[in-house]
Amino acid sequence: MTPTIGVFDSGFGGLTVLRALIQRLPRARFAFLGDTARLPYGSKSRRTIARYAAESAQFLVRKQGAEFLVIACNTASALALDAIQVAVPDIPVLGVIEPGASAARAATRTGDVLVIATDATVQSHAYSAACRALGMRALEKACPLLVPLVEEGWTSHPITAEVIRIYLDELNAEAQAQGLTPDTLVLGCTHYPLLRPLIQSIVPPGIRVIDSAEAAAEAAALLFNGPAQLPQDLAGTPETTVHCFATDSVEKFERLGSRFLGRPVGDVELVDLGG
């Protein structure tokens, strides 16, 4: 039987996680939900984010039959993972933050890590906590201009390169002032993988860039292909199927989604999860 994996984000960025998942689990069925009517989550209270995320998880499990959930949203992973697990108690749930921190642990030699993310993720200090639990020191920086630049399609624009350079210069200066010797940079937002080539061209030599979307997909593949999880032999199953849902702006989702997914998203179905 073809497994169903639910993937959830507040918007479009989580499609980079879905893209990485498809590469690793090519014969799964994916249901992706973008809660576009209620974004940005970052401006909402923790209680509201938890309610929105729980409702989205329940839609994927109860209406789409998801057997596993990947929370492809840093804000929801930081602030609502517990609420999601309560809402769907019998479903394995994976966020993006702990896999990103684990990938940084595997990459770093100094134990000092830099993280760039949205303001809400940075304010939660979820990456700092996850890195500290693994014996690392993490310095986080909010980069609020990067998401709109990505959604504008300016992923290789000189202006975007200059914005990245300014953010990284400020971050490296702060790291130096704190006596840190970072050798790893975590991309703590699912929009940022589209900027990875540009970021890698700007970071100082010796800094390894960790894509949290790739790290989450790798962790999901290990989880889902482990004992008593997904069937190991899927040779007779059909190729990947992807069904996308949005709570608003279906046309915008279809237009922007292909940039993040790296392929057409197909027809996007509008759903109503309430206010």
N, C-alpha and C positions, 0 to 999 in steps of 0.2 A: 504494500500500500504506500502510495506517495505521501510523504510527511508534509504537513503544513506548518510553516514558520511565519509567525506574525512579527512585523517590524513596525515600530511606532516612532514618530517624531512630531514635534509641534509644527514643523513646516516641511521644507524641501531637503535640507542638508542631510538628513538621515538616509537619503537615497545613495550617498557615497558608501554607507555601511551596507546597504542592500547590494550595491554593485560588487563589493568585496565578498559578500556572502554567496552571491551567484557563482563567482569564480571558484569558490571552495566547495559549494554544495549544488552542483549544476543540475541535479535532477529533483530538487525539492520544489514544492509549491510555495510561493511567497504571497502573503497579503500585506500590503504596506498601507499604513494610515498616516496621513498628514493632517494634523488638527489646525488647519490654516485659518479657520474662523476665529480661533482664540489665541493665536500668536500675537505678540511674542510672550512666551511664558515668563521671561526674565523680569517683566514689569509687574508680575502678579505675586501675591503672597504665597508662602509655602503651602498653606492649607488649600488654596485655590489650585495651585499646580498639582498637588496630590490628588484632588478630586478630578481634575481634567485628565490626568494621566491614568487614573484608575478606570474612568469611563472608557477611555480609548482602549485600554487593555481588555476590558470586558467585551467590547465590541469585537475585537479580533478573536477572542476565545469563543464567545457565545454565538456570534453571528457568522464568523468565518472558519470556525473549527480549528483555530491555531493550537498546535500541540506544544509549541515552544514560543517564547517571546524574546525579542531583542529590542531593548530600549535604545534606539539610535538617536538619542537626544541627551546632550550633556546636562542640561538644566534638570530634566526629569530624572536622569540617573543620579544627579547630586541631591535632589530634594524630594523625590517621590518613589524611590525604589522600594522602600518598605511598604508604602501604601499600595503599590502595584502588587506586591507579593501577597498582601492580605486580600486584595480584590480577586485574585486568581490563585488561590492557595495550592492547587494541585498542578500548576504549570511551571516548568523551569523558566526563570527570568534572568536575563543577562543584560547589564548596563554597559556603558562604554568607558567608564572612568577606571575601574579596577584593571581591566585588560590593558589600558593605556599605561597605567602605573607599572604593571608587571612587565610590559615591553620595555619601559624605561629602565627598570631594574636589570633586565637582561643586557641592556646596551651600555649602561654607564660603568665607568671604571672609577670615577671620583666619588660617586654617590650624590653629586649635586646636579639637580635637574631644573630646567626652565620650562614653564608652561605658559602658553598663550591661549586665551579663551575669551568668551563673552563676559560681560560684566557680571551677569547673574551667576555664572559658573565660578568665577573668581571670588565673588563675595561669599559663596558657600564654602570655600576652602576645601572642597571635596578632594581635589587633586593633592593638595598638601597633606591631608589626612591619609589618603591612600598611599602616597609616597613615604610618609613617615612610618606607616605600619610595615613598610618593606625596608626600613633602615636608610631611607634617603632624605635629603633636604631638598625641598622644592620651593622655587620662587615663581609666583604667578603674576601675570600681567593681563589686564583687560585690553582688548584691541577692538573697540566698538565700530571702527570704520571698515573693517575687513568684510563683514557679512554683506553690507549693501554694495560694496565693490564687486564681490563675487556674483551677487544677484544681478548686477548691471552687466555682467559678462566681461569685466575688465580684469581678467585673471592673468594677463601678461602685459598690462598697460604700464607705461613708465610711472604714472601717478601712483598706481598700486605698489610698484616696487619701492618708490620713495616712502610711502606710508609704512610699509613693512620695515624698511631700513630705519626709520625714526623710532618705531616701536622697539625693535631689537637693540638699537643703540641705547635707548633708555633702560631696557631690561638688563643688558650687559653691564651698564654703568652701576645700576643698583646692586647687581650680583657682586661686582668688584668691591663696592662700598661695604657689603656685608661679609666680605672675606670668602665668598664662594668660588669654586672652580668648576663651573658647569661644563659638561661635555655632551649633554643631551637636551634636545628641545622637543617637548610634547605638543602636538597640535590638538588642543583641547576643545575643538569645535568641529562639527561634521561638515561645515562649509569649507574648512581650511585645506582639505586634501586637494581641492582644485587649485590651490595656491602653492602646493608643495614644490613644484619645479622652481618657481620664483623664489620661495623661501630658501631652498637649498642653494640657490645661486648667491644668496645674500649672507647667510650665516657664516660666522668665522670658521676657518679651517679646523677640523677636529670635532666639530659639533655634529652629532648624529640626530637626524630628524625622525621622530616617531609619529606615525599617522595613527591616531586612536581609532579611526574607522577600520583600518586594516587589522589593528590589534584586536578589536572587538570581534571581527569576522573570524580571525584565527582562533580566538578563544571559543567562539560559538561552534566552529567546525570540530574542535576537540571535544566539546561538551556533547554535541549532538551525535557524534560518531562514536561515543564511548559506550561502555557496556550498558545494555538494556535501554539504549536511546534509539537513534534512528536505525532502520534496517541497514545492514552492512552491504547487502547485495541489491542494488537498485538497477541492475542492468536492463531489466525489462520495463522500467518505468519510462514515461514520456519525458521529453526535455523540459527545461525550466518553464514554469508558468508564473507570471507576475500579474497580480490584480491590485491596482492602486485605488485608494479611496481618499477623498479630501472633504473637509467640512465646509469649505468655501473656495471660491476662486479656482474652479476646475480648469478654466482656460489658461490661467496663469500657471497652474500646476503642470499642465500638459506642455506648455511652452518652456518653462524653466527646468522641468524635471529631467528632460533628456540630457541637459548639461551635467547634472549630478550623477545620473545613472549610466551615462555613456552609451545609451541606446534609447530608442523611443519608448516612452512609458505606456503608450497605447491609450485607450479610452479610460478616463478617470471617472469613477462613480462618486457622485455627491451623496454624502450621508449627513444626518442631523443627530448630533449627540446631546443636544440640549444647550441651555445657556451656560 
